Amino acid sequence: MILFTLATVSLLLVTFCYSVKCWLSPFGDCRQCDGMGHEIKYDRKGKAKRGKDCRRCKATGKRIRVGRHLYNVSRCTYRAGTR
């Protein structure tokens, strides 16, 4: 019983912390380009050069977090249902 209570409390704490993080910072770094907005290419000499723009984040380097996206979808659905 104590283990179940501890697991429930820890799960609620993690969920609350992630909700606060999504509220304070709804956008995170893009996982594909690591927040740079483009890929890095190297020429034959080994010198780093700017590559193509990231298609996933449209060269912004930012992406919307999953929790914030779910919140936006639920808010839109709620507003559409109460009209």
C-alpha positions in Angstrom: 0.0 0.0 0.0 2.8 2.4 0.8 4.6 1.6 -2.5 1.4 2.4 -4.4 0.9 5.7 -2.6 4.5 6.6 -3.2 4.3 5.8 -6.9 1.1 7.8 -7.2 2.5 10.8 -5.5 5.7 10.7 -7.6 3.7 10.4 -10.8 1.5 13.4 -9.8 4.6 15.4 -8.9 6.3 14.7 -12.3 3.0 15.6 -14.1 2.7 18.8 -12.2 6.3 19.8 -12.9 5.9 19.1 -16.6 2.7 21.1 -16.7 4.5 24.1 -15.1 7.4 23.7 -17.6 4.9 23.7 -20.5 3.2 26.8 -19.1 6.4 28.7 -18.5 8.2 27.6 -21.7 5.8 26.2 -24.3 8.6 25.9 -26.9 11.6 23.7 -26.7 14.6 23.1 -28.9 14.1 21.1 -32.1 15.4 17.6 -31.7 16.4 17.2 -35.3 18.6 20.2 -35.6 19.4 20.6 -31.9 17.9 24.1 -31.9 20.2 25.5 -34.5 17.6 25.8 -37.3 19.9 24.1 -39.9 22.2 21.2 -40.2 25.9 21.5 -40.1 27.9 20.2 -43.1 31.6 19.8 -43.5 33.6 20.5 -46.6 36.4 18.4 -47.9 38.9 20.2 -45.6 36.8 19.5 -42.5 35.6 23.1 -42.1 32.1 23.4 -40.8 29.5 25.1 -43.0 25.9 25.9 -42.8 23.7 23.2 -44.4 20.1 23.1 -45.4 17.3 24.7 -43.3 15.6 22.3 -40.9 12.2 21.2 -42.4 10.8 20.1 -39.0 11.0 23.5 -37.3 11.1 25.6 -40.5 14.5 27.0 -39.6 13.4 28.5 -36.3 15.2 26.0 -34.0 12.1 25.7 -31.8 9.3 23.2 -31.6 6.1 23.1 -29.5 6.2 20.8 -26.5 3.9 17.7 -26.5 2.1 18.8 -23.4 1.5 22.3 -24.8 0.2 20.8 -28.0 -2.2 18.5 -26.2 -3.4 21.5 -24.1 -3.9 23.6 -27.3 -5.9 20.8 -29.0 -8.1 20.2 -25.9 -8.8 24.0 -25.6 -9.7 24.3 -29.2 -12.0 21.2 -29.0 -13.7 22.7 -25.8 -14.2 26.1 -27.5 -15.7 24.4 -30.6 -18.1 22.4 -28.5 -19.4 25.3 -26.4 -20.2 27.6 -29.3 
